[in-house]
C-alpha cells in the first residue's frame, strides 16, 4: 500500500514538474538550450507556437509526421520578416542542427503568413493538431460585449472564452493591448472538446505569447482588436 502511494505521489510530482517546465518555456524567451525541453506528443500531434518578447520574434513548429520527428525554431531578424536562423532539434537522436531552411513540410519563408495563420488559428485546421482557440473566439466575445467575460486593465483587456456546454468554465483566456514597451497579445487554450462528453488539454496551452513587441503582425492584430474594444488610454491618444 505504501509503495502504491509512493508511486502515485511520484506520478503526480513528475507530471506537475513536466507541466511547470512546459508553461515556463512558453512565457520566457526560447533559445537553443530550451528548445530541447519542448514536448514530443505521444500521439504525434503537431503544434505551432508564436512568441515575440522584447522585439525578438520566434516561431516554434512541432512536426511529428514521419519519418523523423523534429522541433523547429525559426528566429526572425530585427525587421520581423527576414529569417535570421533556423534551429532544429531531433528528439530521437538528441541532435541540434543549425540550418538555412527546415525540411519540415510546415516550414515556409513567408513568415508573416505563418504568424497570421497561428494567430487566426487557420494552421490548426487539417494539420493534425490540438484544437486551439484563436482570434475568431476572441473577436466573438468582444462583439457580444459580454461584460462578464471582458476585464479591462490600463493598456488593454483580458478576455475569458466560455465553454459551449458549460458557461461557468472558461476554455480559453486572451489578453491584448499596448503598454509602454510595446504591444502584447496572448492566446491560451485551457481545454477543448473532443466530443460532447470528453475534453482534452492541449500539449501547449499557449499558441501565442507576445509582449513588449513592435512586430508589425502583432501590432496590426491589436490595432484591429482596438477597433472592437479599446482601453481608455488608447482613446485618449
C-alpha positions as a printed NumPy array, in Angstrom:
array([[  0.   ,   0.   ,   0.   ],
       [  2.812,   2.381,   0.95 ],
       [  4.605,   1.563,  -2.293],
       [  1.467,   2.317,  -4.294],
       [  1.002,   5.645,  -2.508],
       [  4.642,   6.499,  -3.19 ],
       [  4.204,   5.714,  -6.888],
       [  1.078,   7.866,  -7.063],
       [  2.882,  10.756,  -5.389],
       [  5.83 ,  10.344,  -7.754],
       [  3.484,  10.307, -10.747],
       [  1.771,  13.494,  -9.604],
       [  5.044,  15.223,  -8.876],
       [  6.582,  14.194, -12.181],
       [  3.533,  15.298, -14.124],
       [  3.442,  18.562, -12.222],
       [  7.103,  19.18 , -12.987],
       [  6.606,  18.492, -16.692],
       [  3.629,  20.847, -16.769],
       [  5.605,  23.567, -14.974],
       [  8.548,  23.222, -17.376],
       [  6.258,  23.405, -20.407],
       [  4.487,  26.515, -19.139],
       [  7.801,  28.171, -18.256],
       [  9.113,  27.513, -21.763],
       [  6.308,  29.469, -23.356],
       [  6.399,  32.641, -21.26 ],
       [ 10.181,  33.147, -21.342],
       [ 12.361,  33.7  , -24.429],
       [ 13.099,  30.426, -26.204],
       [ 16.698,  29.649, -27.139],
       [ 18.578,  26.618, -28.438],
       [ 19.034,  25.081, -24.988],
       [ 15.381,  25.484, -24.068],
       [ 14.247,  24.052, -27.395],
       [ 15.166,  20.576, -26.139],
       [ 12.532,  20.827, -23.406],
       [  9.614,  21.251, -25.767],
       [  7.343,  18.197, -25.567],
       [  7.109,  15.372, -28.043],
       [  3.465,  14.368, -28.304],
       [  2.606,  10.766, -27.513],
       [  0.031,  10.642, -30.313],
       [  2.259,  12.508, -32.812],
       [  0.042,  15.582, -32.877],
       [  1.802,  18.607, -34.327],
       [  1.862,  22.049, -32.734],
       [  2.69 ,  25.662, -33.578],
       [  3.66 ,  28.481, -31.247],
       [  4.299,  32.172, -31.898],
       [  6.432,  34.055, -29.394],
       [  7.601,  37.671, -29.574],
       [  9.254,  39.063, -26.44 ],
       [ 11.281,  42.28 , -26.257],
       [ 11.112,  42.609, -30.051],
       [ 12.555,  39.162, -30.749],
       [ 10.063,  37.043, -32.696],
       [ 10.324,  33.263, -32.836],
       [  8.088,  30.589, -34.307],
       [  8.136,  27.045, -32.937],
       [  6.954,  24.146, -35.087],
       [  6.476,  20.714, -33.555],
       [  6.472,  18.438, -36.599],
       [  5.924,  14.823, -35.621],
       [  4.959,  13.487, -39.015],
       [  7.005,  10.572, -40.26 ],
       [  9.724,   9.613, -40.943],
       [ 11.638,  11.826, -38.471],
       [ 10.233,  13.897, -35.623],
       [ 11.591,  17.412, -35.331],
       [ 11.037,  20.582, -33.313],
       [ 11.889,  23.673, -35.336],
       [ 12.68 ,  27.159, -34.05 ],
       [ 12.59 ,  29.993, -36.578],
       [ 14.131,  33.207, -35.247],
       [ 13.448,  36.436, -37.125],
       [ 15.765,  39.38 , -37.657],
       [ 15.13 ,  42.927, -36.437],
       [ 12.791,  43.624, -39.362],
       [ 10.474,  40.82 , -38.099],
       [ 10.276,  39.397, -41.628],
       [ 13.722,  38.116, -42.554],
       [ 14.698,  34.726, -41.153],
       [ 17.804,  35.157, -39.004],
       [ 18.255,  31.498, -38.09 ],
       [ 16.596,  28.091, -38.263],
       [ 17.326,  25.599, -35.49 ],
       [ 16.067,  22.017, -35.452],
       [ 16.02 ,  19.636, -32.531],
       [ 15.689,  15.947, -33.413],
       [ 14.44 ,  14.32 , -30.195],
       [ 15.013,  10.73 , -31.303],
       [ 18.753,  11.32 , -31.779],
       [ 19.054,  14.24 , -29.337],
       [ 20.648,  16.271, -32.122],
       [ 20.63 ,  20.029, -32.674],
       [ 21.01 ,  21.341, -36.225],
       [ 21.532,  24.927, -37.396],
       [ 20.186,  25.275, -40.915],
       [ 19.242,  27.77 , -43.605],
       [ 15.856,  26.106, -44.056],
       [ 13.958,  23.237, -42.47 ],
       [ 12.732,  20.174, -44.353],
       [  9.552,  20.22 , -42.262],
       [  6.508,  20.384, -44.521],
       [  5.207,  23.191, -42.292],
       [  8.256,  25.406, -42.805],
       [  7.91 ,  28.433, -45.058],
       [  9.946,  31.536, -45.764],
       [  6.688,  33.519, -45.803],
       [  6.911,  34.083, -42.056],
       [  4.313,  36.852, -41.955],
       [  1.716,  34.457, -43.326],
       [  2.831,  31.803, -40.846],
       [  2.44 ,  34.267, -37.96 ],
       [ -1.016,  35.269, -39.169],
       [ -2.062,  31.635, -39.622],
       [ -1.144,  30.903, -35.992],
       [ -2.992,  33.995, -34.756],
       [ -6.146,  33.314, -36.778],
       [ -5.96 ,  29.611, -35.979],
       [ -6.147,  28.506, -39.601],
       [ -2.948,  26.487, -39.208],
       [ -4.615,  24.321, -36.568],
       [ -7.124,  23.033, -39.102],
       [ -6.339,  19.88 , -41.093],
       [ -2.764,  19.646, -39.792],
       [ -3.407,  17.083, -37.022],
       [ -3.03 ,  19.419, -34.055],
       [ -4.867,  20.191, -30.858],
       [ -7.867,  22.47 , -31.341],
       [ -6.659,  25.896, -30.239],
       [ -8.952,  28.835, -29.504],
       [ -7.714,  31.71 , -31.622],
       [ -8.555,  35.16 , -32.951],
       [-12.112,  34.309, -34.006],
       [-13.064,  33.201, -30.494],
       [-11.611,  36.41 , -29.023],
       [-13.431,  38.601, -31.532],
       [-16.726,  36.811, -30.883],
       [-16.604,  37.748, -27.187],
       [-15.689,  41.36 , -27.962],
       [-18.523,  41.677, -30.47 ],
       [-21.013,  40.337, -27.916],
       [-19.792,  42.989, -25.469],
       [-20.076,  40.422, -22.703],
       [-19.124,  42.391, -19.575],
       [-18.864,  39.159, -17.547],
       [-16.087,  37.914, -19.847],
       [-14.131,  41.121, -20.582],
       [-11.833,  42.563, -17.938],
       [-10.076,  45.893, -18.603],
       [ -6.607,  46.858, -17.472],
       [ -4.666,  50.071, -18.06 ],
       [ -3.36 ,  49.156, -21.507],
       [ -5.859,  46.629, -22.836],
       [ -8.078,  43.733, -21.854],
       [ -8.148,  40.193, -20.568],
       [-10.933,  38.124, -22.107],
       [-12.342,  34.784, -21.   ],
       [-13.972,  32.48 , -23.521],
       [-16.636,  30.207, -22.035],
       [-17.105,  26.54 , -22.853],
       [-20.067,  25.972, -25.144],
       [-21.629,  23.293, -22.919],
       [-20.75 ,  24.811, -19.542],
       [-20.745,  28.603, -19.372],
       [-19.145,  28.507, -15.913],
       [-15.95 ,  27.001, -17.344],
       [-13.511,  29.014, -19.424],
       [-11.9  ,  27.077, -22.244],
       [ -9.602,  29.927, -23.231],
       [ -8.11 ,  33.149, -21.885],
       [ -6.883,  36.017, -24.074],
       [ -5.   ,  39.247, -23.413],
       [ -4.24 ,  42.106, -25.743],
       [ -3.12 ,  45.721, -25.545],
       [ -0.28 ,  48.196, -25.894],
       [  1.942,  49.064, -22.934],
       [  4.865,  51.459, -22.697],
       [  7.394,  48.951, -24.131],
       [  5.203,  47.734, -26.972],
       [  2.242,  45.548, -27.84 ],
       [  1.11 ,  42.377, -26.13 ],
       [ -1.07 ,  39.531, -27.409],
       [ -1.606,  36.254, -25.565],
       [ -3.78 ,  33.272, -26.53 ],
       [ -4.134,  30.451, -24.016],
       [ -6.386,  27.427, -24.541],
       [ -7.214,  25.726, -21.236],
       [ -9.046,  22.802, -22.829],
       [-11.141,  21.868, -25.832],
       [-13.927,  19.392, -26.501],
       [-13.276,  16.245, -28.476],
       [-16.944,  15.293, -28.115],
       [-19.979,  16.185, -26.052],
       [-18.703,  14.146, -23.135],
       [-14.919,  14.408, -23.325],
       [-12.438,  17.262, -23.112],
       [ -8.706,  17.458, -23.754],
       [ -5.912,  19.737, -22.556],
       [ -3.569,  20.78 , -25.405],
       [  0.088,  19.804, -25.134],
       [  0.974,  23.512, -25.417],
       [ -1.635,  25.703, -23.793],
       [ -0.289,  28.864, -25.388],
       [ -0.419,  29.268, -29.153],
       [  0.544,  32.965, -28.991],
       [  2.652,  34.642, -26.311],
       [  3.819,  38.122, -27.246],
       [  4.717,  41.055, -25.005],
       [  6.807,  44.224, -25.254],
       [  6.991,  43.83 , -29.027],
       [  6.551,  46.006, -32.073],
       [  6.294,  43.134, -34.538],
       [  4.037,  44.596, -37.284],
       [  1.81 ,  41.491, -37.393],
       [  1.169,  41.741, -33.651],
       [  0.675,  45.484, -33.921],
       [ -1.832,  45.12 , -36.746],
       [ -3.767,  42.435, -34.851],
       [ -4.002,  44.506, -31.674],
       [ -4.927,  47.687, -33.562],
       [ -7.772,  45.791, -35.241],
       [ -8.918,  44.472, -31.851],
       [ -8.898,  48.059, -30.564],
       [-11.487,  48.826, -33.251],
       [-13.786,  46.375, -31.466],
       [-12.838,  47.4  , -27.94 ],
       [-10.082,  49.787, -26.925],
       [ -8.859,  50.908, -23.491],
       [ -9.362,  54.495, -22.365],
       [ -5.627,  55.247, -22.741],
       [ -5.813,  54.354, -26.425],
       [ -8.894,  56.51 , -26.991],
       [ -7.253,  59.49 , -25.302],
       [ -4.198,  59.242, -27.572]])
